[in-house]
Structure formats: C-alpha cells, structure tokens
Amino acid sequence: MLKKYVITVCVLSMLFIAACDRKNVNDIYSMQSESSSYEQQTSAKENKVISEGYVQCTQDDKPLLIAQGDEYTAISNGSRKKMLTFKINHNLYMECFEFLGRILQNNRWSDNKMKQMLKIELERAFRSSGFWLSLMIGMLISIIQYIQKVIPAVSEILLPMKDKLAIPVCVHQTWIAMGDGWYYTLFVRLIPLLAVIPYAVTYYTDNKKGIVHNYYSRTNKINYLLAKWMAVFITGGMTAIIPLMVNLMATSAVLPSFIALDYIISCNANGMWSYILYSHPYIYYILSFILQFICAGLIATVSLLISQYVINAFIVLLFPSVLCEFMNATAGWLPTRKLKALAPWRLFRIDQLAVKYWQTYVIFICTILVMDLVVYVWRGVKDDVL
C-alpha cells in the first residue's frame, strides 16, 4: 500500500514540474515585452529578439491576425522541442510568430493567394443581387425590342420588295444595335449605371464595414485590390454585352443574315472597321463586343477611384453615370474630331451613325488605366486601414 502511495506522489510531482515548465498565453505577451524575464539578448543591428525555447523573430515577419476563439498549436524549433497549445480569448495582434505561419501553410490563404483572392471576389460578384438585377434590366430592354421589332419583321421579310426594289428584311438592320427605335439609345445611356450596379460599390462597403481587415490580415493589400479591380471590370463588361449578344443570336435565328450596301445599314463607309462589317459582319460584331466589354468594365472601375474620397454609397454608384453625361454634354467643345468622339454615347455604340476612331479608344482606355493604377492601386496599397 505504501508503495502505491509513493508511486502516486512521484507521478504527481513529475506532472506538477512538467506543468510548471509549460508556457502559457502570458508568455506570448512576455515575448514582445522588453521587460520579459524570457528575453535574453537583443541585437540592435538585426532587430532580433531571441528567447529560450522559441524561434527567432524579426519585425519584418508578416503579421498574422488570429481570430478570437481560435485554438493553435505551435512547435518551437530551438534546442529543445516544445509544443504550445493556446486559445485566443481576446483579439491578439501577433507580429513575431513565424512558426504560426507554418501551421497555417495548408490554409487556402497561403497557397497562391492571388488566385484564391480572385476566386473569392468573382464568387461574391456573380452571386450578388446587383449583378442579376443589372443583367435583368439589360435583358428587359433587349426582350422588349425583340418583341416589338424583330417578331413583326419575321412575317414581313419580303414587304420592302412589294412596292419598290429593295433588299428583304435581315438581321443587320433589325437587331437592337443596328435597328431603329429608342431601345438601343436607352441601353447605351444606361451602360454606365448597369456596369456599376453589380459589384463596384463593394470596395466602399468593404472599407466602411471593416471587411478589409479580414482580407489584409491574410493576404497582401495588392492581392485584394487587384482581385477587386478584376471582379468589377469583368462584371461591368458582362452586363454591357450579354443582353446584346442574346438579342443578336435570337434575331439571327429567325431572320436572314445577308448584308448589302444601302442606306439602311447604320454604319458610315469611312467608319472604324466598316470594311469588316460589309465583308464579315459577325467578326465586326465580335470585335465591337470586345471593345464594349473593355470600355464598360473600365467605366465601372471609376467607382473604385472615388470610393476613397466620398462617404456615401449612392455617390459611388451614380458618379460614373454623371461623369458620362457630363462628357456627352461637353465633348462637342473639344477642338478635334477624335477628341469629340470621346463622348460615351459614341464610344458605347456598335453602329456608327457618327464615325468612331481607334485613337479615341486608345485615349479613353489609357486614361482610365493610368488613373486606376495611380489613384486606386498605389494609394490603396499606401493607405493604412488597420
């Protein structure tokens, strides 16, 4: 019996000694304090703090923000291998735990962060109600035009040949971008708004609600900013061309697709790519869709530029539309024809009732790209949001 008591006392003593030797959460704070009893030496040259049983850490180590309530297990790589398991009961900003980064290396944030960030932003964008609302508005205009213009034309394909020699009704004079009526004019005027609604305002709301703190603690600022820019650009461009593509395909399914040189086709003979339109019309449409995708996407990114300067989401949402209408009103005052063509109502049109110039598109695209790079990306990286 005495032997059992002796063994029990020995075991309890060993456990007590081992427990006293373990490091607790208070040791985490002592590692960062100059008055810590664990601090043995400080190198002013390399700014390193070396503590027994811990890894060496420098101020250049990437900070990790550990969420409240999370449990972590870290293993030191000093002379003595020790394991420390702790739970964060209060938010703790960690600057020195390089070994925690290795614990998180299987996390999605550590493996190709830019790709993961872009995937998350695109998933948020395509699942947002704004994207589907914008797409529905564009599709509504396209469907109304199809019902009121295309369907009646199907039963009257040969009507132009009845009283005079003229070409039958065809796709290239009937679908929304080349036909007459208010439908396409309304759609073009709404493009700056339709491009912004899906996702452009989220950069403002992410900053206002503090969501960026969660992103910036797990990835570089540049990854988040570029992923946000690409998501806004892609969704803005898609909402500008999808309704037009659907209308063109639906019209091509019910009307003949030949083209002739006459006054009915809405394109000047000296317009940009006009020779492609009259020889390979669908190649012309594809090129126009690509150009419109780029311009609409860039217009959507304008909201990202002003998100850092305003305090109202409606200003972020409406600013591109107001800017485009201002350009429509003032572009006529510019000295040259190529500068006058900067009016968005001309840039966004596929037909060429007014001649378009490739130099105009180069100026438009380069101007917005430079502003995005300098104002949005550069300042976004420099600003401190923590």
RAKAQUI-V208053 format. One record per helix or strand of 2 or more residues. SS is the DSSP state (A for helix, B for strand). FROM is the first residue (numbers start at 0). TO is the last residue. If there is no record, write none. Layout:
{{SS:FROM:TO} {SS:FROM:TO}}
This chain:
{{A:1:20} {A:24:31} {B:38:42} {B:47:50} {B:56:57} {B:63:65} {B:70:74} {B:82:86} {B:91:93} {A:97:102} {A:112:126} {A:128:153} {A:158:160} {A:170:172} {A:182:196} {A:201:208} {A:210:215} {A:220:251} {A:273:278} {A:280:305} {A:312:332} {A:336:339} {A:343:346} {A:357:381}}
